[in-house]
Amino acid sequence: MRSQASQPFETNRRATGRRIRAARSEERDAIIGRRAAALRPFLGRGGEECRTVLRRLLRAERRAAGSGLGYDAARHAALARLLAELDAPLRPAAVARNEKGRHTG
């Protein structure tokens, strides 16, 4: 009687689909915060100018994410965080008022 072919040991089998894709030695929020702080000086001063630059950079990151070439997840998250900071609603203390001190709109 012939014996059946034995299955290779787990350690001898190629590790397909089980590769380590990334490793972090720091917390995600710290990495993103540092990346956002590093990008701030390059975005411009004006509000609309800054939004335009951020949107352009985010489009480039999304294209890179789709192709997988040159994609940096931390940079993408930092750009998204900076855009969210710009688009955040005004605080109640900073509400626009007219010359008589009344709310506008």
N, C-alpha and C positions, 0 to 999 in steps of 0.2 A: 504494500500500500504506500502510495506516495504521500509525503507530507505536504501540507499547504504552505505556500510561500508566507513567510512570517512578515508581519508589518514592521517597518523600520521603527527604531526607537524615536521617541519624541525629540531627543537632542540631535538625531541624525537628519531629521526632516528639515527641508528648507523652511525658513520662517516667512512664508509669503503672507502678506496682509497683516502681519503682527509686528511691524517695525516700530521703533520709537520715532515719532515724528517731531517732537520738540521736548525740550527740557528747560525748566526755569529754575534759576537759583534765587529769584526775587519774587515779590508779590506783583501780580498783574497791574493793580492800580498804581503802584509806585513806578513801574516801567512806563505806563501810559502817561502818567503825570510828568515824568522827566522828559519824555518825547514831546509832549505838548509844550512844555516850557522852552524846549530847544527850538521849536518851530515858530513860536510867537514873534520873534524879532523879524522874521522874513515875510510876514503876511501883509505888511502895510499898516498905515495908521487909520485910514478912513473906514467907516463901518461897511459901506457897500463894496468898496474896493477889496476889503478883507474877505467878505462873503464870496465875492467872485473868485478870488484866488483859492479859497478853501474848496469851493464847489469844483473847480477845475482839478485840483489835486485829488479830491475824492473820486472824481470820475476816472482819473488815471489809476488810482488804487483798485477800483472795482474792475477795470479792464485787466490789470495785472492779476487780480484774484481769479478771474475767469480763465486766464491762460496759464497761471501758475508760475510765470516768469517774473522775477523781481518783486514778488509780493511780500510785504512786511505787515503782519497783523497788528503789531503794536503801533506802527505809523498810521495805519488805517483807523484804528481806534482813537488815536490822539487827534487826528484830523476831524473825526466825527465829534469828539468831545469839544474841540475848539468851535466848531460850527454850532453846536448846541448851546454853548455859552453865549455866542453872538445872538442867537435866535431866542434866547430866554426872555420871557416877558419882563417888563419893567417892574421894579419893586414898588409897593404901594407908596413909599415915601418919595419916590422919584416920578410920580405921575405928572404928566404935563398939565399945567394950569395956565389960564389966561391972565391978563394983567390985573384983574380984580381978585385973583386968587381962587377962582372957581375952576372945577374940572372942565376940560374940553371934551366934547363928544359925549 
